[in-house]
Amino acid sequence: MTGRFREWLEALGDIFWIRPSLLVLAGVVLGEVAVLTEQAGLTLPGVPRAWIYSGGEAGARALLSAVASSTIGVAGTTFSITVAALSLASGQMGPRLLRNFVRDRGNQLALGIFLGTFAYSLVVLRTVRSVDETAFVPHLGVTGALLLALACVGTLVWFVHHVATGINVETVIDLVHAELSAAVERLSRGDGEVADDPPADPPFGAAPAGRPVTLAGQGYLRAVDQAALADWAAGQGAVVVLLARPGAYIFPGAAVAEVAGAPAGEAAEAAIRAAFTLGARQAAAQDLEFAVRQLVEVATRALSPGINDPFTAIAVLDRLGATLCLVAPRRLPRPTVVREGRVVLHRQVTDYAGLCDAMFHMIRQSAAASPAVLIHLLETLGRVMAVERRAERQAELLRHAGLVVAAGRIGIADPGDLAALEARRPVPPRPGR
C-alpha cells in the first residue's frame, strides 16, 4: 500500500458523514426491496407467518410513523451526546484529540443506524394505501421496521455505554497508543532502506546542492510519495533532496526540495508537486511523531495547574515506554533511498534521538515540580534501557535521565523527594553487555 493511498484512506476516516450516509442509502434500498418483494407476492422461506405483521393500513401507517419520528428524534439526541463528549474531550485532553472521536466508527455507525431506520420507514410508509386508493399494505416492510426499531433500542443502549467509556482518559490514551504502535510497525519495517545503525564507512556522502523547488500552496505536509519520487529521480539520473518531512507546515513560496542533475526544471517541479500531499491537519500515515505529540499533549494538559492530574501523565509515560520497547528490536528509516546502487533521494526522517526528544522534553518541562512524575519518568527510562541493546540508544536514554535529574534539582524543594529521584537514576550498562 503506497503512502499516498494510505493517506487517502486516513483522510476518508476523518469525514464523519460517510458511514451514516452509506447506512441511509442502505435503508432506502432495503425499504424498496421489502416493498417490491411484497408486491411480487414472495415470502420469506422458513419464517413463520405469525412473525409477519398482519394488521391493516391504519396500523401500518401508525407504526411506521412512530418508528420514523422516534428514530429521527433519537438521532438528534445521539448527535447532541456526541457533541457534548467532543466538548468535554477538547477541554480536558486537547482539541487535537477530537480527531479520534470524529474517526470513531461506533459513533458514526450508531448515528447511521438511526438515520437509516428513519429513511427505511419513510420509504415503506409512502407505499401504504387504503381501500379507496387500491389497498396495499407492505407486511414485510412493516415487519422490517419493527426489527430495525428493536435494533435501534439496542444501539441506543450500546451507544450510551460507548460514549461513557470513550471519554475516559485511559481509553483515549490506549487508542492513541494503539495508533502509535501501528505507525511504528508500519514505518520501521525493513525494506532494504531502513537501517539506522551507523555504518563503518561514511554512508553515501552529503546531500548535494541543487535547484530549489517551491510550492504555491500552504498547509501541513500529510504524505510524500517517496517511492514514485525515487523512481522518477532514478529514471532522470537526478538526486532529490527533501527539505521537509510529513508533519511539517509548508509555507507558500518556501523551498520544499532541491533537485540536482535533472535536465528539465519544470519536469522536476511537477514531479515534486505530484508527490506532495498538503492538508489543513497533520496525518499519521507517514509521521511517526504524530501520535507521540497527541500523547504528550494529554500528559502536559494533565500536569497544568488547572487540572493537576499526575496519574494521567504517568499513564502516558507507561505507553511511551512501551513504544520504545517496541522500537528496540527494530530499525528506523534511513535518510537515503537507493535505486540500483545509487542514492536518488535524501529525506528527513525521525531518528531515535528525535523520537525520545518528542516523547520526553515537554513532559519533563511540565513536570519539573512534580516528584511523582519525574520519578516515574526515570523508572520508565530504566525499564526501556533494560530492553534496549544498542549502545547509542542507551546513551540517548541516559542523556534524558540526566536531564530529568537536573530538572528535579531545580524544581523539587523537598530533600527527601530529591533523594528518591536521584536514587532511581538508571545506571549506565556495563561494557560488553
C-alpha positions as CSV (number, residue, x, y, z in Angstrom):
1,M,0.0,0.0,0.0
2,T,1.5,3.3,-1.1
3,G,1.9,6.2,1.3
4,R,-0.5,8.4,-0.8
5,F,-3.2,5.7,-0.8
6,R,-2.8,5.2,2.9
7,E,-3.1,8.9,3.5
8,W,-6.2,8.9,1.3
9,L,-7.8,6.2,3.4
10,E,-6.9,8.1,6.6
11,A,-8.5,11.3,5.2
12,L,-11.7,9.3,4.4
13,G,-11.8,8.3,8.1
14,D,-11.8,11.9,9.1
15,I,-15.0,12.6,7.2
16,F,-17.8,11.9,9.8
17,W,-20.7,11.7,7.4
18,I,-19.5,8.9,5.1
19,R,-20.7,5.9,7.1
20,P,-24.0,7.5,8.2
21,S,-24.7,8.4,4.5
22,L,-24.0,4.8,3.4
23,L,-26.4,3.4,6.1
24,V,-29.1,5.9,5.0
25,L,-28.6,4.7,1.4
26,A,-28.8,1.1,2.6
27,G,-32.1,1.9,4.5
28,V,-33.6,3.3,1.3
29,V,-32.5,0.3,-0.8
30,L,-33.8,-2.1,1.9
31,G,-37.1,-0.4,2.0
32,E,-37.5,-0.6,-1.8
33,V,-36.6,-4.3,-1.7
34,A,-39.1,-5.0,1.0
35,V,-41.9,-3.3,-0.9
36,L,-41.0,-4.9,-4.2
37,T,-40.9,-8.3,-2.5
38,E,-44.4,-7.7,-1.1
39,Q,-45.8,-6.6,-4.5
40,A,-44.3,-9.7,-6.2
41,G,-46.1,-11.9,-3.6
42,L,-42.9,-13.5,-2.5
43,T,-42.5,-14.8,1.1
44,L,-39.5,-15.4,3.3
45,P,-38.8,-19.2,3.4
46,G,-38.6,-20.6,6.9
47,V,-40.2,-17.6,8.6
48,P,-43.5,-18.4,10.4
49,R,-46.5,-16.5,9.2
50,A,-47.2,-15.4,12.7
51,W,-44.0,-13.4,12.8
52,I,-45.0,-11.2,9.9
53,Y,-47.1,-8.1,10.5
54,S,-50.8,-8.9,9.7
55,G,-52.6,-5.6,10.5
56,G,-54.3,-3.2,8.2
57,E,-53.2,0.0,6.6
58,A,-54.1,2.3,9.6
59,G,-52.0,0.2,11.9
60,A,-49.2,0.1,9.4
61,R,-49.2,3.9,8.9
62,A,-49.3,4.5,12.7
63,L,-46.5,2.0,13.4
64,L,-44.2,3.3,10.6
65,S,-44.9,6.9,11.6
66,A,-44.0,6.1,15.2
67,V,-40.7,4.4,14.1
68,A,-39.8,7.3,11.8
69,S,-40.5,10.0,14.3
70,S,-38.8,8.3,17.2
71,T,-35.6,7.3,15.3
72,I,-35.1,10.8,14.0
73,G,-35.5,12.2,17.5
74,V,-33.1,9.7,18.9
75,A,-30.6,10.5,16.1
76,G,-30.7,14.1,17.2
77,T,-30.1,13.0,20.8
78,T,-27.1,10.9,19.8
79,F,-25.7,13.8,17.8
80,S,-26.1,16.1,20.9
81,I,-24.4,13.5,23.1
82,T,-21.5,13.2,20.6
83,V,-21.1,17.0,20.6
84,A,-21.1,17.1,24.4
85,A,-18.5,14.4,24.5
86,L,-16.3,16.2,22.0
87,S,-16.6,19.4,24.1
88,L,-15.5,17.6,27.2
89,A,-12.6,15.9,25.5
90,S,-11.5,19.1,23.9
91,G,-11.3,20.9,27.3
92,Q,-9.6,18.1,29.2
93,M,-7.4,16.3,26.7
94,G,-6.8,18.8,23.9
95,P,-8.6,19.8,20.7
96,R,-6.3,17.8,18.5
97,L,-7.7,14.6,20.1
98,L,-11.1,15.4,18.7
99,R,-9.9,13.7,15.5
100,N,-10.1,10.3,17.3
101,F,-13.7,10.9,18.3
102,V,-14.7,12.0,14.8
103,R,-13.0,9.0,13.3
104,D,-14.7,6.6,15.9
105,R,-16.6,4.0,13.9
106,G,-19.0,3.4,16.8
107,N,-20.3,7.0,16.8
108,Q,-20.7,7.0,13.0
109,L,-22.4,3.7,12.9
110,A,-24.8,4.5,15.7
111,L,-25.9,7.7,14.0
112,G,-26.2,5.9,10.7
113,I,-28.4,3.1,12.1
114,F,-30.9,5.6,13.5
115,L,-30.9,7.7,10.2
116,G,-31.1,4.5,8.1
117,T,-34.1,3.3,10.0
118,F,-35.7,6.6,9.6
119,A,-35.1,6.5,5.8
120,Y,-36.4,2.9,5.6
121,S,-39.6,3.8,7.4
122,L,-40.3,6.7,5.1
123,V,-39.7,4.6,2.0
124,V,-42.1,1.9,3.2
125,L,-44.7,4.4,4.6
126,R,-45.1,6.1,1.2
127,T,-46.4,2.8,-0.3
128,V,-49.2,2.2,2.3
129,R,-52.6,2.7,0.6
130,S,-56.1,2.4,1.9
131,V,-59.1,0.7,0.2
132,D,-60.1,3.9,-1.6
133,E,-56.6,4.1,-3.1
134,T,-56.3,0.4,-4.2
135,A,-55.4,-1.1,-0.8
136,F,-51.8,-2.1,-0.3
137,V,-50.1,-2.9,3.0
138,P,-46.4,-3.9,2.8
139,H,-46.4,-6.5,5.6
140,L,-42.8,-7.5,5.1
141,G,-41.8,-3.8,5.1
142,V,-43.6,-3.1,8.4
143,T,-42.1,-6.2,9.9
144,G,-38.7,-5.0,8.9
145,A,-39.4,-1.6,10.5
146,L,-40.3,-3.4,13.8
147,L,-37.0,-5.3,13.7
148,L,-35.0,-2.2,12.9
149,A,-36.7,-0.4,15.8
150,L,-35.6,-3.1,18.1
151,A,-32.1,-2.8,16.7
152,C,-32.2,0.9,17.4
153,V,-33.1,0.3,21.0
154,G,-30.1,-2.0,21.4
155,T,-27.9,0.5,19.6
156,L,-29.0,3.3,21.9
157,V,-28.1,1.3,25.0
158,W,-24.7,0.4,23.5
159,F,-24.1,4.0,22.3
160,V,-24.5,5.4,25.8
161,H,-22.0,2.8,27.1
162,H,-19.7,3.5,24.3
163,V,-19.7,7.3,24.8
164,A,-19.3,6.9,28.6
165,T,-16.2,4.7,28.1
166,G,-14.9,6.6,25.1
167,I,-14.4,9.8,27.0
168,N,-12.4,8.0,29.7
169,V,-8.9,9.3,29.6
170,E,-7.4,5.8,29.9
171,T,-9.4,4.7,26.9
172,V,-8.3,7.7,24.8
173,I,-4.7,7.0,25.8
174,D,-5.0,3.4,24.7
175,L,-6.5,4.4,21.4
176,V,-3.7,6.8,20.6
177,H,-1.1,4.3,21.8
178,A,-2.5,1.7,19.5
179,E,-2.2,4.1,16.6
180,L,1.4,4.9,17.6
181,S,2.3,1.2,17.8
182,A,0.8,0.6,14.4
183,A,2.8,3.5,13.0
184,V,6.0,2.0,14.5
185,E,5.3,-1.4,13.0
186,R,4.4,0.2,9.6
187,L,7.2,2.7,9.3
188,S,10.1,0.7,10.7
189,R,9.7,-2.5,8.7
190,G,12.8,-3.5,6.8
191,D,12.6,-2.9,3.1
192,G,16.3,-2.6,2.3
193,E,16.3,1.1,3.2
194,V,15.6,1.0,6.9
195,A,18.8,0.6,8.9
196,D,19.7,3.4,11.3
197,D,22.9,1.7,12.6
198,P,25.9,3.9,11.7
199,P,27.9,2.0,9.1
200,A,31.7,1.6,9.4
201,D,32.3,3.7,6.3
202,P,30.7,7.1,5.5
203,P,27.2,6.2,4.2
204,F,26.6,7.8,0.8
205,G,28.0,11.3,1.2
206,A,26.3,14.6,2.0
207,A,23.2,15.7,0.2
208,P,24.1,17.6,-3.0
209,A,23.0,21.1,-3.6
210,G,20.5,21.6,-6.4
211,R,17.8,23.9,-7.7
212,P,15.2,24.7,-5.1
213,V,11.6,23.7,-5.7
214,T,8.8,25.7,-4.2
215,L,5.1,25.1,-3.7
216,A,2.5,27.8,-4.2
217,G,0.1,26.2,-1.7
218,Q,0.3,26.0,2.1
219,G,-0.6,23.6,4.8
220,Y,0.6,20.5,6.6
221,L,2.6,18.0,4.6
222,R,0.4,14.9,5.1
223,A,2.2,12.5,2.9
224,V,5.1,12.2,0.3
225,D,5.0,9.5,-2.4
226,Q,8.7,8.7,-1.8
227,A,8.7,5.6,-3.9
228,A,7.4,7.4,-7.0
229,L,9.7,10.3,-6.4
230,A,12.7,7.9,-6.1
231,D,11.7,6.1,-9.3
232,W,11.4,9.4,-11.2
233,A,14.8,10.6,-9.9
234,A,16.4,7.2,-10.9
235,G,14.9,7.5,-14.4
236,Q,16.2,11.1,-14.8
237,G,19.6,10.5,-13.4
238,A,18.8,13.1,-10.7
239,V,19.1,13.4,-7.0
240,V,16.2,14.8,-4.9
241,V,16.8,16.3,-1.5
242,L,13.6,16.8,0.5
243,L,13.8,19.8,2.8
244,A,10.5,19.0,4.7
245,R,9.1,15.8,6.1
246,P,5.5,14.7,6.8
247,G,4.1,16.7,9.7
248,A,5.8,19.9,8.8
249,Y,3.9,23.0,7.8
250,I,4.7,24.2,4.3
251,F,4.8,27.9,3.7
252,P,3.8,29.3,0.3
253,G,6.9,30.1,-1.8
254,A,9.3,28.3,0.6
255,A,11.6,25.7,-0.8
256,V,10.4,22.1,-0.1
257,A,13.1,20.2,-2.0
258,E,16.2,20.6,-4.1
259,V,16.9,18.7,-7.3
260,A,20.4,18.1,-8.7
261,G,21.2,16.7,-12.1
262,A,17.7,16.9,-13.6
263,P,17.7,18.0,-17.2
264,A,14.4,19.9,-17.0
265,G,13.5,22.2,-14.2
266,E,9.7,22.2,-15.0
267,A,9.6,18.4,-15.0
268,A,11.4,18.3,-11.7
269,E,9.0,20.8,-10.1
270,A,6.0,18.8,-11.5
271,A,7.3,15.6,-10.0
272,I,7.8,17.1,-6.6
273,R,4.4,18.8,-6.6
274,A,2.7,15.5,-7.6
275,A,4.4,13.6,-4.8
276,F,3.4,16.1,-2.1
277,T,0.0,16.0,-0.4
278,L,-1.0,19.0,1.7
279,G,-3.9,19.4,4.1
280,A,-5.3,21.5,6.9
281,R,-4.4,18.9,9.5
282,Q,-1.5,16.6,10.2
283,A,-1.8,12.9,9.4
284,A,-0.3,9.7,10.9
285,A,0.2,7.9,7.7
286,Q,4.0,8.8,7.4
287,D,4.5,10.9,10.5
288,L,5.9,8.7,13.3
289,E,5.8,11.6,15.8
290,F,2.1,12.4,15.2
291,A,0.7,10.0,17.8
292,V,3.6,10.9,20.1
293,R,2.5,14.5,20.1
294,Q,-1.0,13.5,20.9
295,L,0.0,11.5,23.9
296,V,2.4,14.2,25.1
297,E,-0.4,16.8,24.8
298,V,-2.6,14.7,27.1
299,A,0.2,14.5,29.7
300,T,1.1,18.2,29.6
301,R,-2.5,19.2,29.9
302,A,-2.9,16.8,32.9
303,L,0.1,18.5,34.5
304,S,-1.2,22.0,34.1
305,P,-2.2,23.9,37.3
306,G,-5.9,23.9,36.3
307,I,-6.1,20.1,36.1
308,N,-3.1,18.8,38.2
309,D,-3.6,15.1,37.4
310,P,-0.2,13.4,37.6
311,F,-1.8,9.9,37.3
312,T,-2.7,10.7,33.7
313,A,0.8,11.8,32.9
314,I,2.1,8.6,34.5
315,A,-0.2,6.5,32.3
316,V,1.1,8.4,29.2
317,L,4.7,7.6,30.3
318,D,3.8,3.9,30.5
319,R,2.6,3.9,26.9
320,L,5.6,5.9,25.7
321,G,8.0,3.4,27.4
322,A,6.1,0.5,25.8
323,T,6.6,2.2,22.4
324,L,10.3,2.5,22.9
325,C,10.4,-1.2,23.9
326,L,8.6,-2.0,20.7
327,V,11.2,0.1,18.8
328,A,14.1,-1.7,20.5
329,P,14.5,-4.6,18.1
330,R,13.6,-2.5,15.0
331,R,15.5,-0.3,12.7
332,L,14.3,3.2,11.9
333,P,14.3,4.6,8.3
334,R,17.5,5.8,6.8
335,P,17.6,9.3,5.4
336,T,18.5,8.0,1.9
337,V,16.7,5.9,-0.7
338,V,18.7,3.9,-3.1
339,R,17.9,2.7,-6.6
340,E,20.3,0.4,-8.5
341,G,23.1,1.1,-6.0
342,R,22.8,4.9,-6.3
343,V,21.3,7.3,-3.9
344,V,18.5,9.1,-5.6
345,L,16.6,10.6,-2.7
346,H,17.7,12.3,0.5
347,R,14.8,12.7,3.0
348,Q,14.3,13.9,6.6
349,V,13.4,11.1,8.9
350,T,12.8,10.6,12.7
351,D,15.8,9.0,14.3
352,Y,15.9,7.5,17.8
353,A,17.1,10.8,19.4
354,G,14.4,12.8,17.8
355,L,11.8,10.3,18.9
356,C,12.9,10.4,22.5
357,D,13.0,14.2,22.4
358,A,9.4,14.3,21.2
359,M,8.4,12.0,23.9
360,F,10.1,13.4,27.0
361,H,11.1,17.0,26.6
362,M,7.7,18.6,27.1
363,I,6.6,16.2,29.8
364,R,9.9,16.8,31.8
365,Q,9.5,20.5,31.5
366,S,5.8,20.4,32.6
367,A,6.6,18.1,35.5
368,A,9.6,19.9,36.9
369,A,7.9,20.4,40.2
370,S,6.1,17.1,40.3
371,P,8.3,14.5,42.0
372,A,5.9,11.6,41.3
373,V,6.0,12.2,37.5
374,L,9.8,12.7,37.4
375,I,10.4,9.6,39.4
376,H,8.2,7.6,37.1
377,L,9.9,9.1,34.1
378,L,13.3,7.8,35.4
379,E,11.8,4.4,36.1
380,T,10.4,4.3,32.6
381,L,13.8,5.2,31.1
382,G,15.4,2.5,33.2
383,R,12.9,-0.2,32.1
384,V,13.4,0.7,28.5
385,M,17.2,0.6,28.9
386,A,16.9,-2.9,30.2
387,V,15.3,-3.9,26.9
388,E,17.4,-1.8,24.6
389,R,20.7,-3.4,23.4
390,R,22.2,-0.7,21.2
391,A,24.8,1.4,22.8
392,E,23.9,4.6,21.0
393,R,20.3,4.3,22.1
394,Q,21.2,3.5,25.6
395,A,23.3,6.7,25.6
396,E,20.3,8.7,24.5
397,L,18.2,7.3,27.3
398,L,20.9,8.1,29.8
399,R,21.0,11.7,28.4
400,H,17.3,12.1,29.1
401,A,17.7,10.6,32.6
402,G,20.4,13.3,33.3
403,L,18.0,16.0,32.1
404,V,15.3,14.7,34.4
405,V,17.6,14.7,37.4
406,A,18.8,18.2,36.6
407,A,15.2,19.4,36.3
408,G,14.4,17.8,39.7
409,R,17.3,19.5,41.4
410,I,15.9,22.8,40.2
411,G,12.2,22.3,40.7
412,I,11.9,19.9,43.8
413,A,12.3,21.7,47.1
414,D,11.9,18.7,49.4
415,P,15.2,16.9,50.1
416,G,13.5,13.5,50.6
417,D,11.8,13.7,47.2
418,L,15.0,14.8,45.5
419,A,16.9,11.9,47.1
420,A,14.2,9.5,45.9
421,L,14.5,10.9,42.4
422,E,18.3,10.5,42.3
423,A,18.1,7.0,43.7
424,R,16.1,5.9,40.6
425,R,18.5,7.3,38.1
426,P,19.3,4.5,35.6
427,V,22.8,3.0,35.9
428,P,24.9,3.0,32.7
429,P,25.1,-0.5,31.2
430,R,28.3,-2.4,31.8
431,P,30.7,-2.6,28.9
432,G,30.3,-5.8,26.8
433,R,26.6,-6.2,27.8
